Amino acid sequence: DHVALYALANDYFVVVSHLTRDRATLLRALDEIPTISGGTPLYDAIVLAYAEEFHQRPQERNALIVITDGLDNQIHAVGTPSEVSFPRLHHAAGTMDALMYPILLEPFTRVPPPKWAREATVKMQMLAQAAGGRTFSAGSPDKLAPVFPMVAEELRSVYNLDYTPSNQDFNGAWRRVEVRVKQRGARVRTRPGYYAR
C-alpha cells in the first residue's frame, strides 16, 4: 500500500508526505507534526487531499481516512471557513474515485453535545455514505489505536463491480443504484448511485 499524510493546523493545509511505501519516513514525518490547534477549513482540506493524490489515479483502490471532529469553520465560525460549501462537497463525494472513512473525535464534554457538534457529525456521516465509506468513532486522539485495525479490515473487504446501465443517455442526471446479495447475513454498503456522465 501507498500512504500519504496531510495535516490541517492553524487554518493551513500541510502536505506532510506524498504517497509513499516508505513506512519509516512516514513514521518520522508523523512524529514531527506539531501540536495541532486553530480553526479548521475541513471541507477544503478534503478536496485538496483528494486533488493532491487521487484525482490522477481513477483506476486504483483509493481511500481518504479523515481523522477529525468534523467541525468545519462554516458550522462554528472560528478561523477561516472553507471555500467549498458542504452541498458542493457532498455532491463531489459521490463522484470521487476514493472511499471516505472519517474517524470522528469527540472533544466535546457537554452532555448533550452542542447543536453544532451534532451537525458536524451528521455531515461527516453524509460524506462517508456518499463516497461509499462509513464513519468510525474514536472519542479522543489517545483512543485511535483500536480503530485502525477496523479501518484496515474495511479496506480489505472492498470489491469493485462493473455496471452498464440500460439507459445510455449520459445527461449528467443522478441515478440511484441498489446492490443486493443472496448470501444470508451478508451486508453490502455501496454508494447510493452515480451521475450519468
Solvent accessible surface area in square Angstrom, and as a share of the most:
residue,aa,sasa,rsa
1,D,158,0.82
2,H,92,0.41
3,V,73,0.42
4,A,23,0.18
5,L,38,0.19
6,Y,48,0.18
7,A,13,0.10
8,L,32,0.16
9,A,16,0.13
10,N,81,0.42
11,D,44,0.23
12,Y,155,0.59
13,F,51,0.21
14,V,68,0.39
15,V,55,0.32
16,V,41,0.23
17,S,16,0.10
18,H,97,0.43
19,L,35,0.17
20,T,31,0.18
21,R,170,0.62
22,D,69,0.35
23,R,183,0.67
24,A,56,0.43
25,T,49,0.29
26,L,20,0.10
27,L,100,0.50
28,R,140,0.51
29,A,15,0.12
30,L,91,0.45
31,D,122,0.63
32,E,132,0.59
33,I,42,0.21
34,P,102,0.64
35,T,127,0.74
36,I,94,0.48
37,S,64,0.41
38,G,57,0.55
39,G,11,0.11
40,T,35,0.20
41,P,11,0.07
42,L,9,0.04
43,Y,1,0.00
44,D,27,0.14
45,A,12,0.09
46,I,5,0.03
47,V,49,0.28
48,L,79,0.39
49,A,9,0.07
50,Y,24,0.09
51,A,57,0.44
52,E,76,0.34
53,E,13,0.06
54,F,21,0.09
55,H,108,0.48
56,Q,143,0.64
57,R,83,0.30
58,P,67,0.42
59,Q,169,0.75
60,E,94,0.42
61,R,139,0.51
62,N,10,0.05
63,A,26,0.20
64,L,15,0.07
65,I,75,0.38
66,V,20,0.11
67,I,80,0.41
68,T,12,0.07
69,D,38,0.20
70,G,0,0.00
71,L,25,0.13
72,D,0,0.00
73,N,9,0.04
74,Q,72,0.32
75,I,29,0.15
76,H,62,0.28
77,A,99,0.77
78,V,80,0.46
79,G,52,0.50
80,T,71,0.41
81,P,67,0.42
82,S,8,0.05
83,E,156,0.70
84,V,26,0.15
85,S,41,0.26
86,F,14,0.06
87,P,97,0.61
88,R,163,0.60
89,L,0,0.00
90,H,62,0.28
91,H,79,0.35
92,A,32,0.25
93,A,0,0.00
94,G,11,0.11
95,T,58,0.34
96,M,11,0.05
97,D,59,0.30
98,A,4,0.03
99,L,29,0.14
100,M,1,0.00
101,Y,2,0.01
102,P,0,0.00
103,I,0,0.00
104,L,10,0.05
105,L,31,0.15
106,E,96,0.43
107,P,81,0.51
108,F,52,0.22
109,T,129,0.75
110,R,155,0.56
111,V,143,0.82
112,P,94,0.59
113,P,49,0.31
114,P,10,0.06
115,K,153,0.65
116,W,71,0.25
117,A,3,0.02
118,R,112,0.41
119,E,66,0.30
120,A,0,0.00
121,T,45,0.26
122,V,78,0.45
123,K,42,0.18
124,M,0,0.00
125,Q,84,0.37
126,M,74,0.33
127,L,0,0.00
128,A,1,0.01
129,Q,115,0.51
130,A,10,0.08
131,A,0,0.00
132,G,7,0.07
133,G,1,0.01
134,R,92,0.34
135,T,29,0.17
136,F,9,0.04
137,S,71,0.46
138,A,8,0.06
139,G,23,0.22
140,S,35,0.22
141,P,91,0.57
142,D,123,0.64
143,K,123,0.52
144,L,27,0.13
145,A,74,0.57
146,P,89,0.56
147,V,5,0.03
148,F,92,0.39
149,P,81,0.51
150,M,95,0.43
151,V,4,0.02
152,A,38,0.29
153,E,95,0.42
154,E,24,0.11
155,L,47,0.23
156,R,162,0.59
157,S,63,0.41
158,V,25,0.14
159,Y,178,0.68
160,N,127,0.65
161,L,127,0.63
162,D,152,0.79
163,Y,130,0.50
164,T,113,0.66
165,P,17,0.11
166,S,118,0.76
167,N,79,0.41
168,Q,103,0.46
169,D,82,0.42
170,F,98,0.41
171,N,95,0.48
172,G,30,0.29
173,A,46,0.35
174,W,107,0.38
175,R,36,0.13
176,R,179,0.65
177,V,38,0.22
178,E,119,0.53
179,V,47,0.27
180,R,193,0.70
181,V,73,0.42
182,K,208,0.88
183,Q,129,0.57
184,R,225,0.82
185,G,74,0.72
186,A,49,0.38
187,R,220,0.80
188,V,68,0.39
189,R,108,0.39
190,T,53,0.31
191,R,59,0.22
192,P,34,0.21
193,G,6,0.06
194,Y,53,0.20
195,Y,48,0.18
196,A,0,0.00
197,R,171,0.62
